[in-house]
């Protein structure tokens, strides 16, 4: 049985090579570009993003869906809640 697939994010923010808090700033600036209920992927390779992205989602009442390892860094999936 194959695991369920997630739909592709509506927006991908490439923050690879950027130091925190830049990935969070990029996410905060662009989250309103997608409708409520849609997802955004943030690509980041700064280790601080592993804690900063989920913490930002909690602080801003947005849904942190998952973090996926990439060959370099991670892809963080966030669903816009409001």
C-alpha positions as CSV (number, residue, x, y, z in Angstrom):
1,X,0.0,0.0,0.0
2,X,1.5,3.3,-1.0
3,X,1.3,6.3,1.4
4,X,-1.2,9.0,0.5
5,X,0.3,11.8,-1.6
6,X,0.0,15.4,-0.7
7,X,-1.0,17.9,-3.3
8,X,1.8,20.1,-4.6
9,X,2.1,23.4,-2.6
10,X,0.5,26.4,-4.3
11,X,3.6,28.5,-3.6
12,X,7.3,27.5,-3.1
13,X,9.6,30.0,-1.3
14,X,13.3,29.2,-2.1
15,X,15.3,30.5,0.9
16,X,18.2,28.1,0.4
17,X,21.5,29.8,1.3
18,X,19.7,32.5,3.4
19,X,20.3,32.7,7.1
20,X,17.5,32.9,9.6
21,X,15.4,35.0,10.1
22,X,15.2,35.6,6.3
23,X,13.2,32.4,5.5
24,X,10.6,33.4,8.2
25,X,10.5,37.0,6.8
26,X,10.0,35.6,3.3
27,X,7.2,33.4,4.5
28,X,5.5,36.2,6.5
29,X,5.6,38.5,3.5
30,X,4.1,36.0,1.1
31,X,1.7,33.8,3.0
32,X,-1.3,35.9,2.0
33,X,-0.6,35.1,-1.7
34,X,-2.3,31.8,-1.3
35,X,-6.0,31.2,-0.3
36,X,-6.9,30.0,3.1
37,X,-6.5,26.2,3.3
38,X,-3.7,26.1,0.6
39,X,-0.1,25.1,1.3
40,X,3.2,26.8,1.0
41,X,6.6,25.1,0.9
42,X,9.6,26.9,2.3
43,X,13.0,25.5,1.2
44,X,15.7,26.4,3.7
45,X,19.1,25.0,4.7
46,X,19.9,27.1,7.8
47,X,19.7,24.7,10.8
48,X,17.8,27.4,12.8
49,X,14.9,27.0,10.3
50,X,14.1,23.5,11.8
51,X,12.9,25.2,15.0
52,X,12.0,28.7,13.7
53,X,9.5,27.7,11.0
54,X,7.3,25.5,13.3
55,X,7.6,28.1,16.1
56,X,6.5,30.9,13.7
57,X,3.5,28.8,12.6
58,X,2.5,28.3,16.2
59,X,2.9,32.0,17.0
60,X,0.9,33.1,14.0
61,X,-1.8,30.3,14.2
62,X,-0.8,28.8,10.9
63,X,-0.6,25.0,10.4
64,X,2.8,23.5,10.2
65,X,2.2,20.3,8.2
66,X,5.6,18.6,7.9
67,X,9.4,19.0,7.3
68,X,11.0,16.9,4.5
69,X,14.7,16.3,4.2
70,X,16.2,17.5,0.9
71,X,19.7,16.7,-0.5
72,X,20.6,20.1,1.0
73,X,18.3,21.5,3.7
74,X,14.6,20.9,4.2
75,X,11.3,21.6,2.7
76,X,8.8,22.9,5.3
77,X,5.1,22.6,4.4
78,X,2.7,25.2,5.9
79,X,-1.0,25.4,5.4
80,X,-2.5,28.9,5.6
81,X,-5.2,28.9,8.4
82,X,-6.6,32.4,8.1
